[in-house]
Amino acid sequence: MSEHQDGIQPEELSNDSEIGKTQDGFQTRVFGTPEFFRLWLAQVVSATGDWLGLLAISILAIRVGSGSEGAALSLVLVARIAPGFFFGPIAGVLVDRWDRKKVMVRCDLGRAAVMVALPFVDTILGLVIASLILEALTMLWSPAKEASVPNLVPAEYLTTANSLSMIAAYGTFPIGAGLMALFGRLSTALFSSEWADGFRLHEEGLAFYANALTFLVAAGLIFSLDLPHRLKRSTKEETSLKGRLSEPMIDLKEGWNFIFVNPVARTVNVGLATALIGGGMLVPLGAIYATEVLDAGDGGFGFLITALGIGMAVGVGMVSWLQRRLQKTLMFTWSLISAGVFLIFTASTSQIHFSGVMTFCIGMCAGSVYVLGFTLLHENVADELRGRIFSTFYLLTRMCVLLALVVGPLLEEVFDRLSKRFWERDINIFGLEIFVPGVRLTLWLAALIMLAAGAIAVVSLRSGRRTENS
């Protein structure tokens, strides 16, 4: 395969325009190649639409489910999560068997079609079906995108590329929320007429149409990329029916075997997934912690969330800046361990400002782990396996976050009852009285889980090195 087909080298710059030279030079310095810059733009546009669509679907679910709003919203959101558990592994196999550019383009076109239809949906069942389709298409799009990144940027730009991808994925939420608020005003001010009602130009309708447009723009940007074509499998005449039916299962088994055998893939998947069980508990327990332990209320919770977000941004920027001087596997494992240590300090203090500093440090570690994890997988997984490895990665992280969101509040309630019964929520150690509500005990447990994730990562890498040296 030629360098041009791989997309590893930057595009040749035209001598016809100095402006074109400057633009391509800037894109190469910052993004690695102009090709990845276009993929990143597609992700920014698509992610903005994703947030906008999620907000619009949530609002529509509440409106349609009048009288049982909470149940309606929960059902629709579950429909956005459930396909990943069943379709995720299969999606990885399909991504590795199909042309990835075509997969991304067709998924964007499919998601655009669903968004155009959503304004006319007025039942919870319709919203659930639409959410299932959207999530299934996203489960194909995301691994295809991740598997394509190393084909578009040189190896030394992978860390930066993953940092930019994280910004595109999560930094676009404020834009989506702002557009949702804007469409709410527009629907009231401009479209209060019968023809507007016929086209469903209400708040959610405008958001869905805008989301469809973002997917169409993303499809156009991805269609222009120079990605390598996938090699075709053997034809029907060359392979028996039994062989064709067994091939996907063989591919799936091959991907799972690689995760367990390759020390880096095993470390990233198992270590990060385990850490998310502990780290994910911060989301449902943060407000309780700010109120009961810090005595800071909702304002304190907002302060901690802000500190966490800023810390993640700093961690992402730091890893990108130091990428050429970092030993990535060592930094990945120590970031996991450090996050657990900082969480112990966070849960142990009753001072809002010290807690904010520790939460900022947790965010730095989390941002580093996220970027380094993706980079290590990009660097250590062969092209023909990337779809399966990244779909498994998304599946594991999704499962562990969901487990943390469900189990965290339950554990807090159980520990709080036990603390009241045995210690009346206060223990005395060497004359020092310590307040131990359920939320503090649960956060300490979450910190221990994160420390265990770091230990698992260290052991996994060491066992891999011993296997390679033997």
TIBADREN-28078 format. One line per field, with one value per residue (C-alpha): residue in three letters; residue number from 0; x, y, z. Coordinates in steps of 0.02 Angstrom, whole numbers. Each point is the difference from the previous one (the first is absolute). Layout:
% residues N
res	c(ALA/...)
n	c(NUM/...)
px	c(X/...)
py	c(Y/...)
pz	c(Z/...)
% end
This chain:
% residues 470
res	c(MET/SER/GLU/HIS/GLN/ASP/GLY/ILE/GLN/PRO/GLU/GLU/LEU/SER/ASN/ASP/SER/GLU/ILE/GLY/LYS/THR/GLN/ASP/GLY/PHE/GLN/THR/ARG/VAL/PHE/GLY/THR/PRO/GLU/PHE/PHE/ARG/LEU/TRP/LEU/ALA/GLN/VAL/VAL/SER/ALA/THR/GLY/ASP/TRP/LEU/GLY/LEU/LEU/ALA/ILE/SER/ILE/LEU/ALA/ILE/ARG/VAL/GLY/SER/GLY/SER/GLU/GLY/ALA/ALA/LEU/SER/LEU/VAL/LEU/VAL/ALA/ARG/ILE/ALA/PRO/GLY/PHE/PHE/PHE/GLY/PRO/ILE/ALA/GLY/VAL/LEU/VAL/ASP/ARG/TRP/ASP/ARG/LYS/LYS/VAL/MET/VAL/ARG/CYS/ASP/LEU/GLY/ARG/ALA/ALA/VAL/MET/VAL/ALA/LEU/PRO/PHE/VAL/ASP/THR/ILE/LEU/GLY/LEU/VAL/ILE/ALA/SER/LEU/ILE/LEU/GLU/ALA/LEU/THR/MET/LEU/TRP/SER/PRO/ALA/LYS/GLU/ALA/SER/VAL/PRO/ASN/LEU/VAL/PRO/ALA/GLU/TYR/LEU/THR/THR/ALA/ASN/SER/LEU/SER/MET/ILE/ALA/ALA/TYR/GLY/THR/PHE/PRO/ILE/GLY/ALA/GLY/LEU/MET/ALA/LEU/PHE/GLY/ARG/LEU/SER/THR/ALA/LEU/PHE/SER/SER/GLU/TRP/ALA/ASP/GLY/PHE/ARG/LEU/HIS/GLU/GLU/GLY/LEU/ALA/PHE/TYR/ALA/ASN/ALA/LEU/THR/PHE/LEU/VAL/ALA/ALA/GLY/LEU/ILE/PHE/SER/LEU/ASP/LEU/PRO/HIS/ARG/LEU/LYS/ARG/SER/THR/LYS/GLU/GLU/THR/SER/LEU/LYS/GLY/ARG/LEU/SER/GLU/PRO/MET/ILE/ASP/LEU/LYS/GLU/GLY/TRP/ASN/PHE/ILE/PHE/VAL/ASN/PRO/VAL/ALA/ARG/THR/VAL/ASN/VAL/GLY/LEU/ALA/THR/ALA/LEU/ILE/GLY/GLY/GLY/MET/LEU/VAL/PRO/LEU/GLY/ALA/ILE/TYR/ALA/THR/GLU/VAL/LEU/ASP/ALA/GLY/ASP/GLY/GLY/PHE/GLY/PHE/LEU/ILE/THR/ALA/LEU/GLY/ILE/GLY/MET/ALA/VAL/GLY/VAL/GLY/MET/VAL/SER/TRP/LEU/GLN/ARG/ARG/LEU/GLN/LYS/THR/LEU/MET/PHE/THR/TRP/SER/LEU/ILE/SER/ALA/GLY/VAL/PHE/LEU/ILE/PHE/THR/ALA/SER/THR/SER/GLN/ILE/HIS/PHE/SER/GLY/VAL/MET/THR/PHE/CYS/ILE/GLY/MET/CYS/ALA/GLY/SER/VAL/TYR/VAL/LEU/GLY/PHE/THR/LEU/LEU/HIS/GLU/ASN/VAL/ALA/ASP/GLU/LEU/ARG/GLY/ARG/ILE/PHE/SER/THR/PHE/TYR/LEU/LEU/THR/ARG/MET/CYS/VAL/LEU/LEU/ALA/LEU/VAL/VAL/GLY/PRO/LEU/LEU/GLU/GLU/VAL/PHE/ASP/ARG/LEU/SER/LYS/ARG/PHE/TRP/GLU/ARG/ASP/ILE/ASN/ILE/PHE/GLY/LEU/GLU/ILE/PHE/VAL/PRO/GLY/VAL/ARG/LEU/THR/LEU/TRP/LEU/ALA/ALA/LEU/ILE/MET/LEU/ALA/ALA/GLY/ALA/ILE/ALA/VAL/VAL/SER/LEU/ARG/SER/GLY/ARG/ARG/THR/GLU/ASN/SER)
n	c(0/1/2/3/4/5/6/7/8/9/10/11/12/13/14/15/16/17/18/19/20/21/22/23/24/25/26/27/28/29/30/31/32/33/34/35/36/37/38/39/40/41/42/43/44/45/46/47/48/49/50/51/52/53/54/55/56/57/58/59/60/61/62/63/64/65/66/67/68/69/70/71/72/73/74/75/76/77/78/79/80/81/82/83/84/85/86/87/88/89/90/91/92/93/94/95/96/97/98/99/100/101/102/103/104/105/106/107/108/109/110/111/112/113/114/115/116/117/118/119/120/121/122/123/124/125/126/127/128/129/130/131/132/133/134/135/136/137/138/139/140/141/142/143/144/145/146/147/148/149/150/151/152/153/154/155/156/157/158/159/160/161/162/163/164/165/166/167/168/169/170/171/172/173/174/175/176/177/178/179/180/181/182/183/184/185/186/187/188/189/190/191/192/193/194/195/196/197/198/199/200/201/202/203/204/205/206/207/208/209/210/211/212/213/214/215/216/217/218/219/220/221/222/223/224/225/226/227/228/229/230/231/232/233/234/235/236/237/238/239/240/241/242/243/244/245/246/247/248/249/250/251/252/253/254/255/256/257/258/259/260/261/262/263/264/265/266/267/268/269/270/271/272/273/274/275/276/277/278/279/280/281/282/283/284/285/286/287/288/289/290/291/292/293/294/295/296/297/298/299/300/301/302/303/304/305/306/307/308/309/310/311/312/313/314/315/316/317/318/319/320/321/322/323/324/325/326/327/328/329/330/331/332/333/334/335/336/337/338/339/340/341/342/343/344/345/346/347/348/349/350/351/352/353/354/355/356/357/358/359/360/361/362/363/364/365/366/367/368/369/370/371/372/373/374/375/376/377/378/379/380/381/382/383/384/385/386/387/388/389/390/391/392/393/394/395/396/397/398/399/400/401/402/403/404/405/406/407/408/409/410/411/412/413/414/415/416/417/418/419/420/421/422/423/424/425/426/427/428/429/430/431/432/433/434/435/436/437/438/439/440/441/442/443/444/445/446/447/448/449/450/451/452/453/454/455/456/457/458/459/460/461/462/463/464/465/466/467/468/469)
px	c(0/73/32/-135/-126/48/-29/156/87/-76/-83/112/-30/-49/120/-145/-49/106/-158/-24/180/-23/-161/70/159/-100/-107/155/84/-153/-97/137/-77/-136/-91/-18/-52/-151/-40/12/-116/-123/9/-26/-153/-69/30/-85/-150/6/-15/-135/-97/16/-70/-141/-47/-2/-114/-115/-8/-55/-131/-67/2/-106/-57/146/143/136/-43/-10/168/83/-68/64/172/13/-35/155/106/-66/57/181/-8/-68/56/171/104/-90/28/187/2/-99/113/153/-84/-74/72/12/-28/-159/-55/20/-82/-149/-22/-3/-128/-104/6/-50/-152/-53/17/-109/-135/7/-101/-150/15/-130/10/124/15/51/131/68/15/85/121/43/38/105/103/28/65/110/71/59/60/108/113/16/57/125/68/29/101/170/-27/-11/136/182/34/79/-166/-113/-2/-44/-132/-83/6/-88/-127/-41/-26/-115/-100/-27/43/-146/-134/-13/-23/-140/-84/15/-78/-143/-36/11/-125/-118/-1/-14/-147/-95/47/-3/-102/-170/-104/-94/128/135/-101/-18/189/19/106/-13/149/40/-39/125/129/-30/13/161/67/-41/98/152/-1/-11/147/100/-39/62/163/33/-42/144/129/133/-18/69/-127/-34/55/-149/-32/-8/-149/-149/70/164/-79/-133/-160/57/165/-85/-116/144/116/-78/13/181/35/-84/101/160/-33/-36/154/107/-64/46/168/68/61/-34/-176/-38/69/-98/-166/1/90/-104/-163/35/48/-165/-96/79/12/-178/-67/54/-143/-150/87/77/-154/-25/183/-5/-156/33/190/53/-160/11/-166/-32/127/135/-46/12/171/62/-67/85/164/-15/-33/145/114/-47/38/169/40/-42/106/146/5/-6/140/114/-47/173/82/-128/12/-184/-29/85/-96/-163/23/60/-144/-122/86/14/-186/-39/117/-75/-175/48/56/-157/-116/100/-10/-141/74/-77/156/118/-130/-6/189/-5/-146/101/142/-123/-54/180/28/-165/42/172/-68/-131/122/140/-119/-60/178/68/-137/33/187/-10/-150/16/-116/-100/-44/-35/-187/-24/119/-80/-177/48/79/-160/-102/104/5/-187/-38/112/-67/-178/46/76/-153/-115/104/72/-163/-50/166/-15/-169/60/159/-96/-118/145/91/-153/-27/178/85/-140/95/150/155/138/181/133/-112/-38/-185/-36/-169/-35/-165/-38/59/175/15/-58/126/138/-54/0/178/54/-76/100/159/-40/-18/175/68/-85/79/175/-18/-69/146/130/-74/1/184/43/-92/92/170/-29)
py	c(0/168/142/101/-140/-21/184/4/140/174/48/85/186/89/133/100/86/65/4/-185/-32/95/-89/-174/42/53/-156/-110/82/-9/-152/-105/2/98/-168/-21/183/-41/-155/106/132/-139/-59/176/28/-174/9/169/-76/-151/109/105/-155/-80/156/12/-184/20/152/-87/-156/105/87/-161/-93/129/-71/-123/111/-86/-174/62/87/-151/-118/108/22/-188/-26/108/-111/-177/-36/17/-152/-113/79/67/-158/-35/181/-22/-153/91/153/-111/-88/151/158/119/160/-71/-56/176/86/-118/9/190/-6/-125/108/152/-94/-48/180/63/-125/36/163/-101/-133/22/-164/-69/-160/103/93/-164/-75/157/-1/-182/34/154/-94/-150/117/90/-167/-27/179/18/-155/39/176/-57/-138/128/126/-87/-3/189/63/-47/-100/150/96/-135/71/172/-75/-88/158/94/-140/13/187/-31/-133/89/182/20/-27/187/37/-128/67/178/-48/-86/162/99/-113/20/187/-15/-119/124/158/-54/-156/21/-40/-148/-38/-2/-122/-112/-11/-19/157/0/0/-184/-3/137/-92/-164/84/86/-165/-82/139/-30/-184/44/121/-132/-128/120/33/-185/-42/114/-95/-108/-157/-170/-120/-161/-161/-102/-169/-156/-18/-114/-126/-13/-21/-122/61/-74/92/166/-18/-42/140/138/-109/-40/186/38/-134/65/175/-61/-112/148/102/-137/-42/172/82/179/-33/-101/137/140/-93/-83/139/143/-96/-43/180/60/-105/106/165/-13/5/181/52/-58/27/171/100/-103/21/188/16/-124/6/170/90/96/-45/11/140/-112/-140/122/56/-181/-40/156/-50/-176/67/124/-137/-114/138/32/-187/-17/152/-59/-172/76/123/-133/-144/-25/-7/-114/-186/-27/-166/61/164/-94/-113/139/112/-138/-20/188/23/-124/88/171/-70/-63/176/74/-113/24/189/113/158/54/84/-145/-118/108/-13/-189/-13/104/-127/-143/86/17/-187/-43/106/-79/-177/29/69/-122/-149/41/38/-165/-96/95/-37/-183/-70/-53/83/-158/-17/180/-3/-148/66/172/-68/-111/150/101/-149/-24/184/18/-150/61/178/-65/-118/145/111/-137/-75/163/68/-173/-22/175/-44/-167/74/146/-118/-104/156/62/-168/-38/169/129/69/52/-99/49/-43/51/140/62/-2/-44/23/-158/13/-126/114/16/-188/-30/124/-84/-165/82/60/-176/-65/128/-50/-181/50/74/-158/-107/108/-19/-189/-18/93/-94/-169/53/46/-167/-92/95/-30/-186)
pz	c(0/-48/121/-84/24/182/31/109/-92/-8/-163/-127/6/-157/-65/-69/161/143/107/-33/50/163/43/-36/95/153/-10/-13/150/112/-62/-79/-175/-91/-18/188/13/-110/103/158/-74/-42/181/68/-110/35/188/10/-87/115/156/-82/-51/172/84/-128/20/189/-11/-124/110/148/-106/-79/166/90/166/12/-57/101/-63/-180/9/83/-132/-143/79/34/-185/-36/112/-24/-180/51/111/-136/-163/53/-31/-165/-55/23/-113/-134/8/-28/-147/-89/-78/148/-97/-74/173/72/-147/-4/189/-8/-141/99/157/-103/-66/177/56/-143/51/188/-2/-58/137/137/97/126/-103/-152/102/68/-175/-66/147/-30/-183/41/129/-115/-137/126/58/-180/-27/155/-22/-185/41/133/-113/-138/102/-18/-189/-3/119/32/158/88/-17/71/177/-65/-115/147/104/-139/-17/185/-18/-148/93/166/-29/-120/133/42/-185/-13/156/-64/-167/93/93/-161/-89/146/-27/-190/8/108/-95/-182/-29/82/-154/-75/-135/133/103/-152/-18/189/16/188/117/-17/-186/-38/105/-93/-170/53/63/-167/-86/110/-48/-185/16/93/-136/-133/94/28/-182/-53/105/-80/106/-52/-74/95/-84/-60/78/-106/-116/25/-124/98/172/57/81/167/-15/-39/149/118/-57/108/156/-42/-21/166/89/-79/68/176/-3/-49/146/124/-81/-44/162/-55/-64/157/113/-83/-11/171/94/-66/14/182/38/-73/127/136/-93/-67/179/11/-114/104/168/-30/49/159/47/-27/109/142/18/-67/53/-164/-83/-187/-19/71/-119/-146/64/5/-173/-69/83/-73/-175/6/67/-145/-125/81/2/-184/-43/107/-80/-174/42/77/-115/-75/172/83/27/-37/87/159/-3/-29/152/115/-52/52/168/29/-36/139/122/-38/23/174/45/-76/99/160/9/57/-77/-165/-68/37/-72/-157/-21/20/-122/-124/18/-29/-160/-58/26/-86/-152/-12/16/-134/-129/39/-5/-175/-58/67/-91/-162/12/50/-97/-182/-125/-35/186/51/-29/117/132/7/0/148/85/-20/62/157/45/-29/110/141/-2/4/142/98/-28/62/140/71/74/63/90/74/73/72/74/74/91/64/58/93/82/57/20/-7/-152/108/47/121/-46/127/63/-177/-41/-183/-84/-102/-95/-136/-139/75/24/-179/-70/98/-77/-172/31/47/-162/-98/92/-42/-183/5/82/-133/-136/77/20/-177/-78/103/-44/-182/9/83/-137/-136/82/30)
% end
